[in-house]
Amino acid sequence: MRGVQALPFIGRRVEEKLFAAIRWESIITLYGHTFNLRASFVRHSTLEHSCS
């Protein structure tokens, strides 16, 4: 009987972990995109300086 009562609790914990993982993944990808943009921008500006 105790196991049946624990099932919803376990399910809720799994959902929380899943949502947290999704949130962290989206935050990391967002930071990655901004970092890539900044890196390409810096690369572009340094190329322009070396050309001129």
CHARMM internal coordinates of N, CA and C (Angstrom, degrees):
IC EDIT
DIST 1 N 1 CA 1.4647
DIST 1 CA 1 C 1.5287
ANGL 1 N 1 CA 1 C 110.44
DIST 1 C 2 N 1.3317
ANGL 1 CA 1 C 2 N 116.25
DIHE 1 N 1 CA 1 C 2 N -37.49
DIST 2 N 2 CA 1.4596
ANGL 1 C 2 N 2 CA 120.15
DIHE 1 CA 1 C 2 N 2 CA -178.92
DIST 2 CA 2 C 1.5378
ANGL 2 N 2 CA 2 C 110.53
DIHE 1 C 2 N 2 CA 2 C -64.92
DIST 2 C 3 N 1.3337
ANGL 2 CA 2 C 3 N 116.96
DIHE 2 N 2 CA 2 C 3 N -38.00
DIST 3 N 3 CA 1.4687
ANGL 2 C 3 N 3 CA 121.10
DIHE 2 CA 2 C 3 N 3 CA 179.59
DIST 3 CA 3 C 1.5184
ANGL 3 N 3 CA 3 C 111.65
DIHE 2 C 3 N 3 CA 3 C -61.86
DIST 3 C 4 N 1.3471
ANGL 3 CA 3 C 4 N 116.53
DIHE 3 N 3 CA 3 C 4 N -39.98
DIST 4 N 4 CA 1.4618
ANGL 3 C 4 N 4 CA 120.83
DIHE 3 CA 3 C 4 N 4 CA -179.70
DIST 4 CA 4 C 1.5321
ANGL 4 N 4 CA 4 C 109.93
DIHE 3 C 4 N 4 CA 4 C -65.31
DIST 4 C 5 N 1.3162
ANGL 4 CA 4 C 5 N 117.26
DIHE 4 N 4 CA 4 C 5 N -37.22
DIST 5 N 5 CA 1.4630
ANGL 4 C 5 N 5 CA 121.08
DIHE 4 CA 4 C 5 N 5 CA 178.66
DIST 5 CA 5 C 1.5238
ANGL 5 N 5 CA 5 C 111.13
DIHE 4 C 5 N 5 CA 5 C -69.82
DIST 5 C 6 N 1.3343
ANGL 5 CA 5 C 6 N 116.98
DIHE 5 N 5 CA 5 C 6 N -29.93
DIST 6 N 6 CA 1.4637
ANGL 5 C 6 N 6 CA 120.83
DIHE 5 CA 5 C 6 N 6 CA -177.52
DIST 6 CA 6 C 1.5267
ANGL 6 N 6 CA 6 C 111.95
DIHE 5 C 6 N 6 CA 6 C -77.59
DIST 6 C 7 N 1.3396
ANGL 6 CA 6 C 7 N 117.91
DIHE 6 N 6 CA 6 C 7 N -21.45
DIST 7 N 7 CA 1.4629
ANGL 6 C 7 N 7 CA 120.81
DIHE 6 CA 6 C 7 N 7 CA -176.73
DIST 7 CA 7 C 1.5330
ANGL 7 N 7 CA 7 C 113.66
DIHE 6 C 7 N 7 CA 7 C -55.36
DIST 7 C 8 N 1.3371
ANGL 7 CA 7 C 8 N 119.24
DIHE 7 N 7 CA 7 C 8 N -51.90
DIST 8 N 8 CA 1.4648
ANGL 7 C 8 N 8 CA 118.87
DIHE 7 CA 7 C 8 N 8 CA -179.94
DIST 8 CA 8 C 1.5213
ANGL 8 N 8 CA 8 C 112.92
DIHE 7 C 8 N 8 CA 8 C -60.78
DIST 8 C 9 N 1.3344
ANGL 8 CA 8 C 9 N 116.04
DIHE 8 N 8 CA 8 C 9 N -35.76
DIST 9 N 9 CA 1.4621
ANGL 8 C 9 N 9 CA 120.67
DIHE 8 CA 8 C 9 N 9 CA 179.13
DIST 9 CA 9 C 1.5243
ANGL 9 N 9 CA 9 C 110.17
DIHE 8 C 9 N 9 CA 9 C -64.30
DIST 9 C 10 N 1.3402
ANGL 9 CA 9 C 10 N 116.92
DIHE 9 N 9 CA 9 C 10 N -44.73
DIST 10 N 10 CA 1.4656
ANGL 9 C 10 N 10 CA 121.86
DIHE 9 CA 9 C 10 N 10 CA 178.72
DIST 10 CA 10 C 1.5288
ANGL 10 N 10 CA 10 C 109.39
DIHE 9 C 10 N 10 CA 10 C -62.65
DIST 10 C 11 N 1.3235
ANGL 10 CA 10 C 11 N 116.17
DIHE 10 N 10 CA 10 C 11 N -43.48
DIST 11 N 11 CA 1.4643
ANGL 10 C 11 N 11 CA 120.46
DIHE 10 CA 10 C 11 N 11 CA 179.33
DIST 11 CA 11 C 1.5248
ANGL 11 N 11 CA 11 C 111.20
DIHE 10 C 11 N 11 CA 11 C -60.67
DIST 11 C 12 N 1.3209
ANGL 11 CA 11 C 12 N 116.38
DIHE 11 N 11 CA 11 C 12 N -40.80
DIST 12 N 12 CA 1.4640
ANGL 11 C 12 N 12 CA 120.47
DIHE 11 CA 11 C 12 N 12 CA 179.79
DIST 12 CA 12 C 1.5316
ANGL 12 N 12 CA 12 C 110.30
DIHE 11 C 12 N 12 CA 12 C -65.50
DIST 12 C 13 N 1.3424
ANGL 12 CA 12 C 13 N 116.79
DIHE 12 N 12 CA 12 C 13 N -40.73
DIST 13 N 13 CA 1.4622
ANGL 12 C 13 N 13 CA 120.63
DIHE 12 CA 12 C 13 N 13 CA 179.15
DIST 13 CA 13 C 1.5329
ANGL 13 N 13 CA 13 C 110.21
DIHE 12 C 13 N 13 CA 13 C -63.25
DIST 13 C 14 N 1.3270
ANGL 13 CA 13 C 14 N 116.34
DIHE 13 N 13 CA 13 C 14 N -41.76
DIST 14 N 14 CA 1.4672
ANGL 13 C 14 N 14 CA 120.39
DIHE 13 CA 13 C 14 N 14 CA -179.97
DIST 14 CA 14 C 1.5251
ANGL 14 N 14 CA 14 C 109.70
DIHE 13 C 14 N 14 CA 14 C -63.60
DIST 14 C 15 N 1.3341
ANGL 14 CA 14 C 15 N 116.76
DIHE 14 N 14 CA 14 C 15 N -41.97
DIST 15 N 15 CA 1.4578
ANGL 14 C 15 N 15 CA 120.93
DIHE 14 CA 14 C 15 N 15 CA 178.93
DIST 15 CA 15 C 1.5230
ANGL 15 N 15 CA 15 C 110.45
DIHE 14 C 15 N 15 CA 15 C -61.43
DIST 15 C 16 N 1.3284
ANGL 15 CA 15 C 16 N 116.77
DIHE 15 N 15 CA 15 C 16 N -44.45
DIST 16 N 16 CA 1.4621
ANGL 15 C 16 N 16 CA 120.86
DIHE 15 CA 15 C 16 N 16 CA 179.26
DIST 16 CA 16 C 1.5215
ANGL 16 N 16 CA 16 C 111.12
DIHE 15 C 16 N 16 CA 16 C -59.82
DIST 16 C 17 N 1.3451
ANGL 16 CA 16 C 17 N 116.10
DIHE 16 N 16 CA 16 C 17 N -45.61
DIST 17 N 17 CA 1.4646
ANGL 16 C 17 N 17 CA 120.32
DIHE 16 CA 16 C 17 N 17 CA 179.52
DIST 17 CA 17 C 1.5214
ANGL 17 N 17 CA 17 C 110.53
DIHE 16 C 17 N 17 CA 17 C -63.08
DIST 17 C 18 N 1.3402
ANGL 17 CA 17 C 18 N 116.38
DIHE 17 N 17 CA 17 C 18 N -40.03
DIST 18 N 18 CA 1.4581
ANGL 17 C 18 N 18 CA 121.41
DIHE 17 CA 17 C 18 N 18 CA -179.38
DIST 18 CA 18 C 1.5240
ANGL 18 N 18 CA 18 C 110.04
DIHE 17 C 18 N 18 CA 18 C -63.50
DIST 18 C 19 N 1.3309
ANGL 18 CA 18 C 19 N 116.84
DIHE 18 N 18 CA 18 C 19 N -47.76
DIST 19 N 19 CA 1.4625
ANGL 18 C 19 N 19 CA 120.91
DIHE 18 CA 18 C 19 N 19 CA -179.93
DIST 19 CA 19 C 1.5288
ANGL 19 N 19 CA 19 C 110.64
DIHE 18 C 19 N 19 CA 19 C -62.43
DIST 19 C 20 N 1.3320
ANGL 19 CA 19 C 20 N 116.30
DIHE 19 N 19 CA 19 C 20 N -41.22
DIST 20 N 20 CA 1.4681
ANGL 19 C 20 N 20 CA 120.25
DIHE 19 CA 19 C 20 N 20 CA 179.35
DIST 20 CA 20 C 1.5265
ANGL 20 N 20 CA 20 C 109.83
DIHE 19 C 20 N 20 CA 20 C -63.18
DIST 20 C 21 N 1.3379
ANGL 20 CA 20 C 21 N 117.35
DIHE 20 N 20 CA 20 C 21 N -42.32
DIST 21 N 21 CA 1.4619
ANGL 20 C 21 N 21 CA 121.21
DIHE 20 CA 20 C 21 N 21 CA 179.91
DIST 21 CA 21 C 1.5233
ANGL 21 N 21 CA 21 C 110.37
DIHE 20 C 21 N 21 CA 21 C -63.72
DIST 21 C 22 N 1.3324
ANGL 21 CA 21 C 22 N 116.87
DIHE 21 N 21 CA 21 C 22 N -43.20
DIST 22 N 22 CA 1.4641
ANGL 21 C 22 N 22 CA 121.07
DIHE 21 CA 21 C 22 N 22 CA 179.49
DIST 22 CA 22 C 1.5267
ANGL 22 N 22 CA 22 C 109.59
DIHE 21 C 22 N 22 CA 22 C -63.10
DIST 22 C 23 N 1.3306
ANGL 22 CA 22 C 23 N 116.37
DIHE 22 N 22 CA 22 C 23 N -43.22
DIST 23 N 23 CA 1.4680
ANGL 22 C 23 N 23 CA 120.42
DIHE 22 CA 22 C 23 N 23 CA -179.26
DIST 23 CA 23 C 1.5347
ANGL 23 N 23 CA 23 C 110.09
DIHE 22 C 23 N 23 CA 23 C -62.88
DIST 23 C 24 N 1.3393
ANGL 23 CA 23 C 24 N 117.36
DIHE 23 N 23 CA 23 C 24 N -45.86
DIST 24 N 24 CA 1.4611
ANGL 23 C 24 N 24 CA 120.64
DIHE 23 CA 23 C 24 N 24 CA 179.76
DIST 24 CA 24 C 1.5171
ANGL 24 N 24 CA 24 C 110.75
DIHE 23 C 24 N 24 CA 24 C -63.59
DIST 24 C 25 N 1.3443
ANGL 24 CA 24 C 25 N 116.21
DIHE 24 N 24 CA 24 C 25 N -39.57
DIST 25 N 25 CA 1.4659
ANGL 24 C 25 N 25 CA 119.72
DIHE 24 CA 24 C 25 N 25 CA -178.88
DIST 25 CA 25 C 1.5230
ANGL 25 N 25 CA 25 C 110.29
DIHE 24 C 25 N 25 CA 25 C -63.19
DIST 25 C 26 N 1.3400
ANGL 25 CA 25 C 26 N 116.31
DIHE 25 N 25 CA 25 C 26 N -42.62
DIST 26 N 26 CA 1.4606
ANGL 25 C 26 N 26 CA 119.71
DIHE 25 CA 25 C 26 N 26 CA -179.59
DIST 26 CA 26 C 1.5213
ANGL 26 N 26 CA 26 C 110.60
DIHE 25 C 26 N 26 CA 26 C -67.08
DIST 26 C 27 N 1.3396
ANGL 26 CA 26 C 27 N 116.95
DIHE 26 N 26 CA 26 C 27 N -38.16
DIST 27 N 27 CA 1.4716
ANGL 26 C 27 N 27 CA 120.53
DIHE 26 CA 26 C 27 N 27 CA 178.76
DIST 27 CA 27 C 1.5259
ANGL 27 N 27 CA 27 C 109.62
DIHE 26 C 27 N 27 CA 27 C -64.54
DIST 27 C 28 N 1.3350
ANGL 27 CA 27 C 28 N 116.70
DIHE 27 N 27 CA 27 C 28 N -43.31
DIST 28 N 28 CA 1.4633
ANGL 27 C 28 N 28 CA 120.95
DIHE 27 CA 27 C 28 N 28 CA -178.34
DIST 28 CA 28 C 1.5240
ANGL 28 N 28 CA 28 C 110.23
DIHE 27 C 28 N 28 CA 28 C -65.31
DIST 28 C 29 N 1.3300
ANGL 28 CA 28 C 29 N 117.26
DIHE 28 N 28 CA 28 C 29 N -42.68
DIST 29 N 29 CA 1.4665
ANGL 28 C 29 N 29 CA 120.34
DIHE 28 CA 28 C 29 N 29 CA 179.98
DIST 29 CA 29 C 1.5210
ANGL 29 N 29 CA 29 C 110.08
DIHE 28 C 29 N 29 CA 29 C -65.34
DIST 29 C 30 N 1.3460
ANGL 29 CA 29 C 30 N 115.88
DIHE 29 N 29 CA 29 C 30 N -37.89
DIST 30 N 30 CA 1.4633
ANGL 29 C 30 N 30 CA 120.41
DIHE 29 CA 29 C 30 N 30 CA 178.49
DIST 30 CA 30 C 1.5263
ANGL 30 N 30 CA 30 C 109.80
DIHE 29 C 30 N 30 CA 30 C -62.28
DIST 30 C 31 N 1.3354
ANGL 30 CA 30 C 31 N 116.64
DIHE 30 N 30 CA 30 C 31 N -47.46
DIST 31 N 31 CA 1.4611
ANGL 30 C 31 N 31 CA 120.56
DIHE 30 CA 30 C 31 N 31 CA 178.37
DIST 31 CA 31 C 1.5303
ANGL 31 N 31 CA 31 C 110.39
DIHE 30 C 31 N 31 CA 31 C -62.57
DIST 31 C 32 N 1.3337
ANGL 31 CA 31 C 32 N 115.99
DIHE 31 N 31 CA 31 C 32 N -38.59
DIST 32 N 32 CA 1.4596
ANGL 31 C 32 N 32 CA 120.05
DIHE 31 CA 31 C 32 N 32 CA 179.10
DIST 32 CA 32 C 1.5188
ANGL 32 N 32 CA 32 C 111.37
DIHE 31 C 32 N 32 CA 32 C -62.06
DIST 32 C 33 N 1.3364
ANGL 32 CA 32 C 33 N 117.07
DIHE 32 N 32 CA 32 C 33 N -42.97
DIST 33 N 33 CA 1.4608
ANGL 32 C 33 N 33 CA 120.71
DIHE 32 CA 32 C 33 N 33 CA 179.81
DIST 33 CA 33 C 1.5246
ANGL 33 N 33 CA 33 C 110.70
DIHE 32 C 33 N 33 CA 33 C -63.38
DIST 33 C 34 N 1.3300
ANGL 33 CA 33 C 34 N 117.12
DIHE 33 N 33 CA 33 C 34 N -46.58
DIST 34 N 34 CA 1.4708
ANGL 33 C 34 N 34 CA 120.18
DIHE 33 CA 33 C 34 N 34 CA -179.36
DIST 34 CA 34 C 1.5230
ANGL 34 N 34 CA 34 C 109.95
DIHE 33 C 34 N 34 CA 34 C -64.14
DIST 34 C 35 N 1.3354
ANGL 34 CA 34 C 35 N 116.97
DIHE 34 N 34 CA 34 C 35 N -37.91
DIST 35 N 35 CA 1.4643
ANGL 34 C 35 N 35 CA 120.58
DIHE 34 CA 34 C 35 N 35 CA 179.98
DIST 35 CA 35 C 1.5247
ANGL 35 N 35 CA 35 C 109.99
DIHE 34 C 35 N 35 CA 35 C -66.21
DIST 35 C 36 N 1.3464
ANGL 35 CA 35 C 36 N 116.95
DIHE 35 N 35 CA 35 C 36 N -42.70
DIST 36 N 36 CA 1.4638
ANGL 35 C 36 N 36 CA 121.36
DIHE 35 CA 35 C 36 N 36 CA 179.13
DIST 36 CA 36 C 1.5228
ANGL 36 N 36 CA 36 C 109.93
DIHE 35 C 36 N 36 CA 36 C -62.95
DIST 36 C 37 N 1.3435
ANGL 36 CA 36 C 37 N 116.63
DIHE 36 N 36 CA 36 C 37 N -42.58
DIST 37 N 37 CA 1.4595
ANGL 36 C 37 N 37 CA 120.68
DIHE 36 CA 36 C 37 N 37 CA 178.68
DIST 37 CA 37 C 1.5203
ANGL 37 N 37 CA 37 C 110.21
DIHE 36 C 37 N 37 CA 37 C -60.69
DIST 37 C 38 N 1.3256
ANGL 37 CA 37 C 38 N 116.51
DIHE 37 N 37 CA 37 C 38 N -46.63
DIST 38 N 38 CA 1.4646
ANGL 37 C 38 N 38 CA 121.20
DIHE 37 CA 37 C 38 N 38 CA -178.75
DIST 38 CA 38 C 1.5350
ANGL 38 N 38 CA 38 C 110.12
DIHE 37 C 38 N 38 CA 38 C -63.28
DIST 38 C 39 N 1.3367
ANGL 38 CA 38 C 39 N 116.48
DIHE 38 N 38 CA 38 C 39 N -42.23
DIST 39 N 39 CA 1.4603
ANGL 38 C 39 N 39 CA 121.00
DIHE 38 CA 38 C 39 N 39 CA -179.06
DIST 39 CA 39 C 1.5284
ANGL 39 N 39 CA 39 C 110.15
DIHE 38 C 39 N 39 CA 39 C -64.22
DIST 39 C 40 N 1.3223
ANGL 39 CA 39 C 40 N 117.41
DIHE 39 N 39 CA 39 C 40 N -44.09
DIST 40 N 40 CA 1.4693
ANGL 39 C 40 N 40 CA 120.65
DIHE 39 CA 39 C 40 N 40 CA 179.87
DIST 40 CA 40 C 1.5239
ANGL 40 N 40 CA 40 C 110.17
DIHE 39 C 40 N 40 CA 40 C -66.32
DIST 40 C 41 N 1.3334
ANGL 40 CA 40 C 41 N 116.54
DIHE 40 N 40 CA 40 C 41 N -37.06
DIST 41 N 41 CA 1.4633
ANGL 40 C 41 N 41 CA 120.63
DIHE 40 CA 40 C 41 N 41 CA 178.71
DIST 41 CA 41 C 1.5329
ANGL 41 N 41 CA 41 C 110.42
DIHE 40 C 41 N 41 CA 41 C -64.48
DIST 41 C 42 N 1.3331
ANGL 41 CA 41 C 42 N 115.77
DIHE 41 N 41 CA 41 C 42 N -44.42
DIST 42 N 42 CA 1.4642
ANGL 41 C 42 N 42 CA 120.32
DIHE 41 CA 41 C 42 N 42 CA 178.99
DIST 42 CA 42 C 1.5191
ANGL 42 N 42 CA 42 C 109.83
DIHE 41 C 42 N 42 CA 42 C -63.56
DIST 42 C 43 N 1.3291
ANGL 42 CA 42 C 43 N 116.52
DIHE 42 N 42 CA 42 C 43 N -43.13
DIST 43 N 43 CA 1.4624
ANGL 42 C 43 N 43 CA 121.33
DIHE 42 CA 42 C 43 N 43 CA -179.79
DIST 43 CA 43 C 1.5275
ANGL 43 N 43 CA 43 C 109.56
DIHE 42 C 43 N 43 CA 43 C -61.42
DIST 43 C 44 N 1.3170
ANGL 43 CA 43 C 44 N 115.78
DIHE 43 N 43 CA 43 C 44 N -42.87
DIST 44 N 44 CA 1.4576
ANGL 43 C 44 N 44 CA 121.80
DIHE 43 CA 43 C 44 N 44 CA -178.62
DIST 44 CA 44 C 1.5278
ANGL 44 N 44 CA 44 C 110.36
DIHE 43 C 44 N 44 CA 44 C -63.20
DIST 44 C 45 N 1.3398
ANGL 44 CA 44 C 45 N 116.62
DIHE 44 N 44 CA 44 C 45 N -45.57
DIST 45 N 45 CA 1.4687
ANGL 44 C 45 N 45 CA 120.76
DIHE 44 CA 44 C 45 N 45 CA -178.07
DIST 45 CA 45 C 1.5316
ANGL 45 N 45 CA 45 C 110.51
DIHE 44 C 45 N 45 CA 45 C -66.99
DIST 45 C 46 N 1.3381
ANGL 45 CA 45 C 46 N 117.74
DIHE 45 N 45 CA 45 C 46 N -37.26
DIST 46 N 46 CA 1.4659
ANGL 45 C 46 N 46 CA 119.97
DIHE 45 CA 45 C 46 N 46 CA 179.59
DIST 46 CA 46 C 1.5277
ANGL 46 N 46 CA 46 C 109.52
DIHE 45 C 46 N 46 CA 46 C -69.29
DIST 46 C 47 N 1.3440
ANGL 46 CA 46 C 47 N 118.12
DIHE 46 N 46 CA 46 C 47 N -36.19
DIST 47 N 47 CA 1.4568
ANGL 46 C 47 N 47 CA 121.40
DIHE 46 CA 46 C 47 N 47 CA 177.11
DIST 47 CA 47 C 1.5181
ANGL 47 N 47 CA 47 C 109.88
DIHE 46 C 47 N 47 CA 47 C -62.97
DIST 47 C 48 N 1.3354
ANGL 47 CA 47 C 48 N 116.63
DIHE 47 N 47 CA 47 C 48 N -43.21
DIST 48 N 48 CA 1.4601
ANGL 47 C 48 N 48 CA 120.67
DIHE 47 CA 47 C 48 N 48 CA 179.57
DIST 48 CA 48 C 1.5225
ANGL 48 N 48 CA 48 C 110.41
DIHE 47 C 48 N 48 CA 48 C -61.77
DIST 48 C 49 N 1.3405
ANGL 48 CA 48 C 49 N 116.67
DIHE 48 N 48 CA 48 C 49 N -40.72
DIST 49 N 49 CA 1.4688
ANGL 48 C 49 N 49 CA 120.33
DIHE 48 CA 48 C 49 N 49 CA -178.84
DIST 49 CA 49 C 1.5258
ANGL 49 N 49 CA 49 C 110.49
DIHE 48 C 49 N 49 CA 49 C -66.58
DIST 49 C 50 N 1.3234
ANGL 49 CA 49 C 50 N 117.00
DIHE 49 N 49 CA 49 C 50 N -39.86
DIST 50 N 50 CA 1.4600
ANGL 49 C 50 N 50 CA 119.80
DIHE 49 CA 49 C 50 N 50 CA -177.86
DIST 50 CA 50 C 1.5302
ANGL 50 N 50 CA 50 C 110.39
DIHE 49 C 50 N 50 CA 50 C -70.48
DIST 50 C 51 N 1.3364
ANGL 50 CA 50 C 51 N 117.48
DIHE 50 N 50 CA 50 C 51 N -31.87
DIST 51 N 51 CA 1.4607
ANGL 50 C 51 N 51 CA 121.09
DIHE 50 CA 50 C 51 N 51 CA -179.80
DIST 51 CA 51 C 1.5273
ANGL 51 N 51 CA 51 C 110.90
DIHE 50 C 51 N 51 CA 51 C -70.86
DIST 51 C 52 N 1.3250
ANGL 51 CA 51 C 52 N 116.78
DIHE 51 N 51 CA 51 C 52 N -39.83
DIST 52 N 52 CA 1.4778
ANGL 51 C 52 N 52 CA 120.19
DIHE 51 CA 51 C 52 N 52 CA -175.69
DIST 52 CA 52 C 1.5192
ANGL 52 N 52 CA 52 C 113.85
DIHE 51 C 52 N 52 CA 52 C -86.00
END
COOR INIT
IC SEED 1 N 1 CA 1 C
IC BUILD
